[in-house]
Amino acid sequence: MLKFNKETINLPTSYTEKTYSFTSSGDVIIPDSKDDIKTILFVDCVPTLEDTIINLGQITITGNAEYNILYAPEGDTQKLIRISTSIPYKSSFDVPNVNSDSNIYISLSPKTIDSKILNGRKINLSSVINVGVSFFNKSETQYIKDVNSEELIEELHETTSINTFIGKDEKKTTVKDTVMLPTSLPNIDSIIKYETCITNKENVVSDDKIIFKGDLNIKIFYVAENDDKIYSFNSVIPFSDFAHIDGIDSDSIITTKSKVNSLSLKILPDSDDLPRVIEFDSQILSIICAFSNTKIDVIRDLYCTKKALLPQAKKVTFNIISPEETSNIMLREIIDIPDEENISIISAFGRPKEIKIEECENGFILKGNINISIIYKLSNGFINTVSTDIPIEHIIDSNINTVSEVYIENIEATQNEIGKIDLKINISFLGNMITNSAVELLDDVTESENLKEKKSGLTIYFVKPSDTYWNIAKKFNTTIEKIKELNNIDDNDKLIVGKPIVV
């Protein structure tokens, strides 16, 4: 009777990336303290995620779409006014193969942003928001490590490497700080918009914990009192936290995806009671996964000299997920503007749109668009705006085939020619290399009803080019040890093609 020793391993399987979308819309009323609207110059939408509910085959998300509107008022051509509103949303998507145990990462980005002036005191806002869903499932897989029997069974073992999943943790880290304006900048009247990204991420395993850290980069755009310029400044806030995953060690492979889940800004007075201090209160959501490059001993073949055995193997496919990497792109583009005169550029904003990675002949290519909005002033004092999409098609030279985040580090806009603006854009993106691998694992062994009889006598066999000790022993229903004994072969001796051996 056959008895098995079995081993259980956890494999990351069925990695999936899909994009869904929903529409956020609503009206915003101009506060009584603000002037009537004449022209909308810029609208920004920052979707935030508050809650995620995962059921079998479905994901439901709730949160807010935060809109910032910059407009020029009636009767004052040199004034910039900003208002904001938050529109709640709730949306559900059918996601095949997802379940409550799936390891999931969700990213939100506006695909389109539209605005319409309903009257001097009311604006309609609408945005199609893309929801990027990436996830993999954990699969518990059993395989036969050893076979025990009353009869002697010959086993051919092989050591192979697999990528096992250890576990995950999810942390929400609160990051608070206050920042003083640089002395070279004027006082703050109103914040126009903000941009965030997380850089310099690191992981360290210590005392069964994962210490992860990074820098929260915040870029603030604001207007000063009685000024038609838009100023900006950067602030970097370090943060750190720890995650706990059972079974990790210093050799574990750690992947961390962090994103700004929410951010609130407050303008505070300095010691002279001037509006020169900004208080940040943010929440960073981090999803930490731990993997192990594990070597396992698997049975590649087996037979019994007295019984016929029927081994059954199964092919198991799993994902190999590398730690996150960062890559950079420099774009340069000349765009047309409708005004044929010298202009004064007030500010340039940008946002990534539908960025994806595709496989190509030379590796992988990053594709998508960067939406650019430029606000500028004419010689008569009027303020105008132009918006355009700049396509991206960039061969990736780093170890990335899936993208998790794209952010614009800097935009430089200059007018070197009438009717045109020269743009230089510095873009960074983060992602992983995710590949598939497979392993053959012994799943079952049964005994055949046909008994295997050992032939009597000795046979002279001439070694062929493809022969090994194993396949010769199996072919003649003997053992490797018996062949070496009959032929006075040492353990280190190799087979010689054409040489006769006794079996």
C-alpha positions as CSV (number, residue, x, y, z in Angstrom):
1,M,0.0,0.0,0.0
2,L,1.3,3.4,-0.9
3,K,1.6,6.2,1.7
4,F,2.5,9.8,0.9
5,N,4.3,12.6,2.7
6,K,2.8,15.8,1.4
7,E,3.9,19.4,1.6
8,T,1.7,22.5,1.3
9,I,2.9,25.7,-0.3
10,N,1.2,29.1,-0.9
11,L,1.7,30.5,-4.4
12,P,0.7,33.9,-5.8
13,T,-1.5,33.1,-8.8
14,S,-3.8,34.7,-11.4
15,Y,-2.4,38.3,-11.3
16,T,-5.0,40.5,-13.0
17,E,-5.0,44.2,-14.1
18,K,-8.2,45.8,-15.2
19,T,-9.5,49.4,-15.5
20,Y,-13.1,50.4,-14.7
21,S,-14.7,53.8,-14.6
22,F,-17.5,55.8,-13.1
23,T,-18.9,59.3,-13.5
24,S,-18.8,61.9,-10.7
25,S,-21.0,65.0,-11.2
26,G,-22.6,67.8,-9.3
27,D,-23.0,71.6,-9.1
28,V,-21.0,74.1,-7.0
29,I,-22.4,77.4,-5.9
30,I,-20.1,80.4,-5.8
31,P,-19.9,81.6,-2.2
32,D,-21.3,85.0,-1.4
33,S,-17.8,86.3,-0.6
34,K,-16.6,85.6,-4.1
35,D,-17.2,87.5,-7.3
36,D,-19.4,86.3,-10.2
37,I,-17.6,84.0,-12.6
38,K,-16.7,85.1,-16.1
39,T,-14.3,82.5,-17.4
40,I,-13.2,79.1,-16.0
41,L,-9.4,78.9,-16.3
42,F,-8.7,75.5,-14.8
43,V,-10.5,72.6,-13.0
44,D,-8.7,69.9,-11.1
45,C,-10.2,66.7,-9.7
46,V,-8.5,64.6,-7.0
47,P,-10.5,61.4,-6.2
48,T,-9.9,60.0,-2.8
49,L,-10.7,56.5,-1.5
50,E,-12.4,56.1,1.8
51,D,-13.6,52.5,1.9
52,T,-13.4,49.3,-0.2
53,I,-15.7,46.3,0.1
54,I,-14.7,43.1,-1.6
55,N,-17.2,40.4,-2.3
56,L,-16.9,37.3,-4.5
57,G,-16.6,38.7,-8.0
58,Q,-17.4,42.3,-7.0
59,I,-15.7,45.4,-5.6
60,T,-17.5,48.5,-4.1
61,I,-15.6,51.7,-3.4
62,T,-16.7,54.9,-1.7
63,G,-15.0,58.2,-1.4
64,N,-15.0,61.8,-2.6
65,A,-14.1,63.6,-5.8
66,E,-12.4,66.8,-4.7
67,Y,-12.7,69.6,-7.3
68,N,-10.6,72.8,-7.4
69,I,-11.8,75.5,-9.8
70,L,-9.8,78.5,-10.8
71,Y,-11.7,81.3,-12.6
72,A,-11.5,84.9,-13.7
73,P,-14.4,87.1,-12.3
74,E,-16.6,89.6,-14.1
75,G,-15.2,93.1,-14.3
76,D,-11.7,92.3,-13.1
77,T,-9.4,90.9,-15.8
78,Q,-6.3,90.6,-13.6
79,K,-7.8,88.6,-10.7
80,L,-7.7,84.9,-10.1
81,I,-10.3,83.3,-7.8
82,R,-10.3,79.7,-6.5
83,I,-13.2,77.7,-5.1
84,S,-13.5,74.0,-4.2
85,T,-16.1,71.4,-3.5
86,S,-16.2,67.7,-2.6
87,I,-18.7,65.4,-4.3
88,P,-19.1,62.0,-2.7
89,Y,-19.3,58.8,-4.8
90,K,-20.1,55.1,-4.4
91,S,-19.5,52.7,-7.3
92,S,-19.5,48.9,-7.8
93,F,-17.7,46.8,-10.4
94,D,-17.9,43.2,-11.4
95,V,-14.4,41.8,-11.1
96,P,-14.0,38.2,-12.1
97,N,-11.9,36.0,-9.7
98,V,-11.7,38.6,-7.0
99,N,-12.6,37.6,-3.5
100,S,-12.2,38.8,0.1
101,D,-8.8,37.0,0.4
102,S,-7.4,38.6,-2.8
103,N,-4.4,40.9,-2.5
104,I,-5.7,44.0,-4.2
105,Y,-4.4,47.5,-5.1
106,I,-6.8,50.2,-6.3
107,S,-5.7,53.5,-7.9
108,L,-8.0,56.4,-9.0
109,S,-7.3,59.0,-11.6
110,P,-9.6,61.3,-13.7
111,K,-9.9,60.4,-17.3
112,T,-11.9,63.5,-18.3
113,I,-12.8,66.7,-16.4
114,D,-15.6,68.9,-17.7
115,S,-17.1,72.1,-16.4
116,K,-20.0,74.3,-17.5
117,I,-21.0,77.8,-16.3
118,L,-24.8,77.6,-15.6
119,N,-24.9,81.2,-14.5
120,G,-22.7,83.7,-12.8
121,R,-23.0,82.0,-9.4
122,K,-23.2,78.3,-10.4
123,I,-21.0,75.7,-12.1
124,N,-21.7,72.2,-13.2
125,L,-18.8,69.7,-12.7
126,S,-18.4,66.3,-14.2
127,S,-15.5,63.8,-14.3
128,V,-15.1,60.3,-15.6
129,I,-12.8,58.6,-13.1
130,N,-10.8,55.6,-14.0
131,V,-10.4,52.9,-11.4
132,G,-7.3,50.8,-11.8
133,V,-7.7,47.4,-10.1
134,S,-4.7,45.0,-9.8
135,F,-4.7,41.9,-7.7
136,F,-3.4,38.4,-7.3
137,N,-4.9,35.4,-5.4
138,K,-3.2,33.1,-2.9
139,S,-3.4,29.5,-3.9
140,E,-2.6,26.7,-1.4
141,T,-1.1,23.8,-3.3
142,Q,-0.3,20.4,-2.0
143,Y,2.3,18.0,-3.6
144,I,3.8,14.6,-2.8
145,K,7.2,15.0,-1.3
146,D,7.9,11.3,-0.6
147,V,6.2,8.0,-1.3
148,N,6.4,5.1,1.2
149,S,5.6,1.5,0.3
150,E,6.2,-2.0,1.5
151,E,8.2,-2.4,-1.7
152,L,11.3,-0.5,-2.6
153,I,10.5,2.6,-4.7
154,E,13.1,4.4,-6.7
155,E,12.6,8.2,-6.8
156,L,14.3,10.8,-9.0
157,H,14.4,14.1,-7.0
158,E,15.2,17.6,-8.2
159,T,15.6,20.9,-6.4
160,T,13.6,23.8,-8.0
161,S,13.0,27.4,-7.0
162,I,9.5,28.8,-6.6
163,N,8.0,32.1,-5.5
164,T,5.9,31.5,-2.5
165,F,3.5,34.0,-0.9
166,I,4.1,34.6,2.9
167,G,1.5,37.1,3.7
168,K,0.4,40.8,3.6
169,D,-0.5,43.7,5.9
170,E,-2.2,47.0,5.3
171,K,-1.4,50.1,7.1
172,K,-2.9,53.6,7.3
173,T,-0.2,56.1,8.3
174,T,-1.1,59.6,9.5
175,V,1.4,62.2,8.4
176,K,1.1,65.7,9.9
177,D,3.4,68.7,9.6
178,T,3.5,72.5,9.3
179,V,5.6,74.3,6.8
180,M,6.7,77.9,6.6
181,L,6.7,79.7,3.3
182,P,10.2,80.5,1.9
183,T,11.0,84.2,2.6
184,S,11.3,84.8,-1.2
185,L,7.5,84.1,-1.6
186,P,4.6,86.5,-0.8
187,N,1.8,85.8,1.7
188,I,-0.9,83.2,0.8
189,D,-4.3,84.4,-0.2
190,S,-5.7,81.2,-1.5
191,I,-4.4,77.7,-2.3
192,I,-5.2,76.8,-6.0
193,K,-4.3,73.1,-6.1
194,Y,-1.8,70.6,-4.7
195,E,0.0,67.6,-6.2
196,T,1.4,64.7,-4.2
197,C,3.7,61.7,-4.7
198,I,5.7,59.3,-2.5
199,T,9.4,58.8,-3.2
200,N,12.5,57.2,-1.7
201,K,10.6,54.2,-0.4
202,E,12.5,51.6,1.6
203,N,11.8,48.4,3.5
204,V,13.8,46.8,6.2
205,V,13.0,43.5,8.0
206,S,13.8,43.7,11.7
207,D,12.6,41.5,14.6
208,D,9.9,39.9,12.5
209,K,8.6,43.3,11.5
210,I,8.8,45.2,8.3
211,I,9.9,48.8,8.8
212,F,8.9,50.9,5.7
213,K,9.5,54.5,5.1
214,G,9.5,57.2,2.4
215,D,9.0,60.8,1.6
216,L,5.7,62.5,1.1
217,N,6.3,65.1,-1.6
218,I,3.7,67.9,-1.7
219,K,3.7,70.7,-4.3
220,I,1.4,73.7,-3.4
221,F,0.1,76.2,-6.0
222,Y,-1.3,79.4,-4.5
223,V,-2.2,83.0,-5.3
224,A,-1.2,86.0,-3.2
225,E,-3.3,89.0,-2.2
226,N,-3.9,91.5,-5.1
227,D,-1.7,89.5,-7.4
228,D,-2.4,87.8,-10.7
229,K,0.5,85.3,-10.4
230,I,0.4,81.7,-9.3
231,Y,3.2,80.7,-7.0
232,S,4.4,77.3,-6.0
233,F,6.6,75.6,-3.5
234,N,7.6,72.1,-2.6
235,S,7.6,70.4,0.8
236,V,9.0,67.0,1.6
237,I,7.7,65.2,4.7
238,P,9.4,62.0,5.8
239,F,7.2,59.2,7.2
240,S,7.7,55.7,8.5
241,D,5.6,52.9,9.9
242,F,5.9,49.1,10.5
243,A,3.9,46.1,9.3
244,H,3.8,42.6,10.8
245,I,3.7,39.5,8.7
246,D,4.2,36.1,10.3
247,G,7.0,33.9,8.8
248,I,9.2,36.7,7.3
249,D,13.0,36.8,7.7
250,S,15.9,38.9,6.3
251,D,15.8,37.0,3.0
252,S,12.1,37.7,2.3
253,I,11.2,39.7,-0.7
254,I,9.1,42.7,0.3
255,T,6.9,44.8,-2.0
256,T,5.2,47.9,-0.8
257,K,2.7,50.1,-2.6
258,S,1.9,53.4,-0.9
259,K,-0.4,56.2,-2.0
260,V,-1.9,59.3,-0.5
261,N,-5.3,58.4,0.6
262,S,-6.4,61.8,1.8
263,L,-4.9,65.2,2.4
264,S,-6.2,68.4,4.0
265,L,-4.5,71.8,4.0
266,K,-5.0,74.7,6.4
267,I,-3.4,78.2,6.1
268,L,-2.2,79.4,9.5
269,P,-0.7,82.7,10.7
270,D,3.0,82.9,11.6
271,S,4.4,84.7,14.6
272,D,3.7,88.1,12.9
273,D,0.1,87.0,12.3
274,L,0.7,86.7,8.5
275,P,-0.7,83.9,6.4
276,R,2.6,82.1,5.8
277,V,2.2,78.7,7.4
278,I,0.5,75.6,5.9
279,E,-0.6,72.7,8.1
280,F,-0.7,69.3,6.4
281,D,-2.8,66.5,7.6
282,S,-2.6,63.4,5.4
283,Q,-3.2,59.7,5.4
284,I,-1.0,57.3,3.5
285,L,-2.3,53.8,2.6
286,S,0.4,51.2,2.3
287,I,-0.1,47.6,1.2
288,I,2.8,45.4,2.1
289,C,3.3,41.9,0.7
290,A,6.0,39.4,1.6
291,F,7.3,36.6,-0.7
292,S,10.0,34.0,-0.5
293,N,12.2,32.6,-3.2
294,T,12.0,29.0,-1.9
295,K,13.9,26.0,-3.0
296,I,11.8,22.8,-2.8
297,D,12.6,19.2,-3.4
298,V,10.3,17.6,-6.0
299,I,9.9,14.1,-7.4
300,R,10.5,14.2,-11.1
301,D,10.1,10.4,-11.7
302,L,9.6,7.2,-9.8
303,Y,9.2,3.5,-10.4
304,C,9.1,0.2,-8.4
305,T,11.1,-2.9,-9.5
306,K,8.2,-5.2,-8.4
307,K,5.1,-3.2,-9.1
308,A,3.9,-1.0,-12.0
309,L,3.2,2.5,-10.7
310,L,1.2,5.3,-12.4
311,P,2.4,8.7,-11.3
312,Q,0.3,11.8,-12.0
313,A,1.8,15.2,-12.1
314,K,0.1,18.6,-12.2
315,K,1.4,21.8,-13.7
316,V,1.1,24.7,-11.4
317,T,1.5,28.3,-12.7
318,F,2.5,31.1,-10.3
319,N,3.5,34.8,-10.5
320,I,6.9,36.3,-9.7
321,I,6.4,39.8,-8.4
322,S,9.5,41.9,-8.1
323,P,9.9,44.9,-5.7
324,E,8.7,48.3,-7.0
325,E,11.1,50.4,-9.1
326,T,11.1,54.0,-10.3
327,S,11.9,55.3,-13.8
328,N,12.0,58.7,-15.3
329,I,11.0,60.3,-18.7
330,M,11.8,63.7,-20.1
331,L,9.3,65.1,-22.7
332,R,9.6,68.2,-24.9
333,E,6.7,69.5,-26.9
334,I,5.8,72.7,-28.8
335,I,2.1,73.5,-28.6
336,D,0.1,76.2,-30.3
337,I,-1.9,78.9,-28.5
338,P,-4.7,81.0,-30.0
339,D,-3.2,84.4,-29.2
340,E,-0.7,85.8,-31.7
341,E,1.2,88.1,-29.3
342,N,3.8,88.0,-26.6
343,I,2.2,86.5,-23.4
344,S,3.1,86.2,-19.8
345,I,2.8,82.6,-18.5
346,I,1.2,82.5,-15.1
347,S,1.4,78.7,-14.5
348,A,1.4,75.3,-16.1
349,F,-0.4,72.3,-14.7
350,G,-0.3,68.7,-15.8
351,R,-1.9,65.3,-15.0
352,P,-1.3,61.8,-16.4
353,K,-4.1,60.2,-18.4
354,E,-4.6,56.4,-19.0
355,I,-1.0,55.4,-18.6
356,K,-0.3,51.8,-19.4
357,I,2.6,49.5,-20.3
358,E,2.5,47.3,-23.4
359,E,4.9,44.6,-24.6
360,C,6.7,45.4,-27.8
361,E,9.5,43.9,-30.0
362,N,12.2,45.6,-27.9
363,G,10.7,44.9,-24.5
364,F,8.1,47.1,-22.9
365,I,6.7,50.5,-23.9
366,L,4.9,53.1,-21.7
367,K,1.9,54.7,-23.5
368,G,-0.7,57.3,-22.6
369,N,-1.1,61.0,-22.4
370,I,-0.2,64.0,-20.2
371,N,-2.9,66.6,-20.1
372,I,-1.3,70.1,-19.9
373,S,-3.2,73.3,-18.9
374,I,-1.4,76.6,-19.3
375,I,-2.7,79.8,-17.8
376,Y,-1.3,83.0,-19.3
377,K,-1.9,86.8,-19.4
378,L,-2.2,88.9,-22.5
379,S,-0.8,92.4,-23.0
380,N,-4.2,94.0,-22.3
381,G,-4.3,92.2,-18.9
382,F,-6.9,89.6,-19.8
383,I,-6.1,86.0,-18.6
384,N,-6.5,83.1,-20.9
385,T,-6.0,79.4,-20.8
386,V,-5.1,76.6,-23.2
387,S,-5.3,72.8,-22.6
388,T,-3.9,69.9,-24.7
389,D,-3.0,66.3,-24.5
390,I,0.7,65.3,-25.1
391,P,1.1,61.7,-26.1
392,I,3.7,59.4,-24.4
393,E,5.4,56.5,-26.2
394,H,8.5,55.6,-24.3
395,I,10.6,52.4,-24.3
396,I,11.2,51.3,-20.7
397,D,14.8,50.7,-19.8
398,S,14.1,49.5,-16.3
399,N,12.7,46.3,-14.8
400,I,9.1,47.3,-15.0
401,N,6.1,45.8,-17.0
402,T,3.2,47.0,-14.9
403,V,2.7,50.6,-13.8
404,S,1.3,51.5,-10.4
405,E,1.7,55.3,-10.2
406,V,2.7,58.2,-12.5
407,Y,3.5,61.7,-11.3
408,I,4.8,64.9,-12.9
409,E,7.9,66.2,-11.1
410,N,8.2,69.5,-13.0
411,I,6.8,71.4,-16.0
412,E,8.8,74.3,-17.6
413,A,6.8,76.4,-20.0
414,T,8.4,79.3,-22.1
415,Q,7.3,81.3,-25.1
416,N,10.2,81.3,-27.6
417,E,8.0,82.1,-30.6
418,I,4.7,84.0,-31.1
419,G,1.7,81.7,-30.9
420,K,3.7,78.8,-29.5
421,I,4.8,77.5,-26.1
422,D,7.8,75.3,-25.5
423,L,7.1,72.6,-22.8
424,K,9.7,70.6,-21.0
425,I,8.1,67.9,-18.7
426,N,9.9,65.7,-16.2
427,I,7.8,62.5,-15.4
428,S,8.4,59.7,-13.0
429,F,6.6,56.4,-12.8
430,L,6.6,53.4,-10.5
431,G,5.9,49.8,-11.2
432,N,6.8,46.2,-10.9
433,M,8.1,43.4,-13.1
434,I,5.5,40.6,-13.0
435,T,6.2,37.4,-14.8
436,N,4.7,33.9,-14.9
437,S,6.5,30.7,-14.1
438,A,5.4,27.0,-13.8
439,V,6.4,23.9,-11.9
440,E,5.5,20.2,-12.3
441,L,4.4,18.7,-9.0
442,L,3.6,15.1,-8.2
443,D,-0.1,15.0,-7.3
444,D,-0.9,11.3,-7.1
445,V,0.6,7.8,-7.5
446,T,-1.5,4.7,-8.1
447,E,-0.6,1.0,-8.4
448,S,-1.4,-0.7,-11.7
449,E,-3.2,-4.0,-11.6
450,N,-0.6,-5.4,-14.0
451,L,2.3,-6.7,-11.9
452,K,5.8,-5.9,-13.1
453,E,8.0,-9.0,-13.4
454,K,11.8,-8.8,-13.2
455,K,13.4,-10.5,-16.2
456,S,16.0,-13.2,-15.2
457,G,19.6,-13.2,-16.4
458,L,22.1,-10.4,-17.3
459,T,21.9,-8.2,-20.4
460,I,24.7,-6.3,-22.1
461,Y,23.6,-2.8,-23.0
462,F,25.5,-0.2,-25.1
463,V,25.2,3.3,-23.8
464,K,23.4,5.8,-26.1
465,P,23.9,9.6,-26.2
466,S,20.7,10.5,-24.3
467,D,21.1,7.8,-21.6
468,T,21.4,8.5,-17.9
469,Y,21.8,6.0,-15.1
470,W,18.3,6.7,-14.1
471,N,16.6,5.9,-17.4
472,I,18.8,2.8,-17.9
473,A,17.8,1.5,-14.5
474,K,14.1,2.2,-15.1
475,K,14.2,0.7,-18.5
476,F,15.6,-2.6,-17.3
477,N,13.7,-2.7,-14.0
478,T,16.7,-2.5,-11.8
479,T,18.4,0.2,-9.7
480,I,21.2,2.6,-10.2
481,E,23.1,1.1,-7.3
482,K,22.8,-2.4,-8.8
483,I,24.2,-1.2,-12.2
484,K,27.2,0.5,-10.5
485,E,27.8,-2.6,-8.4
486,L,27.7,-5.0,-11.4
487,N,30.0,-2.8,-13.5
488,N,32.4,-1.6,-10.7
489,I,31.4,2.0,-11.4
490,D,32.3,4.7,-8.8
491,D,29.7,7.3,-7.9
492,N,31.7,10.0,-9.8
493,D,32.1,8.0,-13.0
494,K,30.2,9.3,-16.0
495,L,28.5,7.2,-18.7
496,I,30.5,6.8,-21.9
497,V,28.6,6.7,-25.1
498,G,29.0,3.3,-26.9
499,K,30.5,1.6,-23.8
500,P,28.9,-1.8,-22.9
501,I,27.5,-2.2,-19.4
502,V,25.9,-5.1,-17.7
503,V,22.3,-4.7,-16.4
